[in-house]
Amino acid sequence: MKNLEKSEDIFAGTQVLVTLRDWTRFAVSLFSKSGLFFGQGMSTAYDEAVYLLCHTLGLPTDGGAETFFDAKLTPNEIAEIKSVLTRRALERVPAAYITREAWLGNYRFYVDERTIVPRSYFTEMIPEKMLPWIPGMDVEAVERIADVCTGGGSIAILLAEAFPNAAVDACDISDAALEVARKNVSDYGLENRISLWKSDVLDGVPAEDASYDIIVSNPPYEPEELRATLPEEFRKEPDNALFSGADGLDVIRRLLPQAAKKLKRNGALFIEVGGLQDALAEAFPQLEISWLETADGSDCICAISASSLREVFA
């Protein structure tokens, strides 16, 4: 599908559209014709159309929209819908930047252009699939966690909620992203348990060696060569949250030796790597890397024990 031209009148003939059902059908058709990308929250044109229209109208976005489908819209409501559809279809602004929110599971997070749109397979891992990698520990026993490349702080918050006695160090190299994280941490009332640090990986975090039971990271991992091929929606996000050198592994290369020092003896490192499974294994053949199963079979999160890290980065 080709992108629509910004000069194109995408609303020609829409004066006959009067109900939410009408505008939902129109939005789905518009999104499909526009060739939009739906990998930043919603997965289909229909889901994203319903979400955006309901959010714009102040209706529930978590189900039950059909109840209102046959309600007639006011001229002001239609004008607001047109503004939102213009931003999404013509300007290719991600839905989360339009609504200023994103969801991971049942958790809502504030988001804007200062940070990447939250999306992570860690929602499937925290905490159950992590516990086998920290022998003898349960959620109550975990004392300290690091979230590296925290962005807007969503994963740090999920970790704090799942491990109720843990202090979480959430770090990012971007001051702007940390401002967003600060708002989200405050929204969840976790200021006493989540500390935010400006840091290149763990360099700027004042933690002693062998401090962490768990280190988690969803770092930038896109290779530079993919910059021009990514959907336009991705290119609306901050570059430093997406790209990491020629092969995508630059941040991970800095993280691994630091994790070897900072993890407790029975601790573990968890990294989300997108499609870099083979690249990571080839770059560090000495490491014992285990891939955790995800619901869609992408298996893109790895677990590495503290002992394996120390053997390689002694």
Salt bridges, closest charged atoms under 4 A:
GLU48 OE2 - ARG88 NE 2.43
ASP70 OD1 - ARG21 NE 2.89
GLU101 OE1 - ARG108 NE 2.63
ASP112 OD2 - ARG114 NH2 2.72
GLU113 OE1 - ARG100 NH1 3.05
GLU143 OE1 - LYS264 NZ 3.05
ASP169 OD2 - ARG144 NH2 2.79
ASP175 OD2 - LYS198 NZ 3.04
GLU179 OE1 - ARG114 NH1 2.79
ASP187 OD2 - LYS183 NZ 3.61
ASP200 OD1 - ARG254 NH2 3.13
ASP209 OD1 - LYS262 NZ 3.59
ASP213 OD1 - LYS264 NZ 3.29
GLU224 OE2 - ARG227 NH2 2.75
GLU233 OE2 - ARG88 NH1 3.07
GLU233 OE2 - ARG92 NE 2.95
GLU237 OE2 - ARG119 NH1 2.76
ASP239 OD2 - ARG227 NH1 2.51
ASP247 OD2 - ARG253 NH2 2.57
ASP250 OD1 - ARG253 NH1 3.43
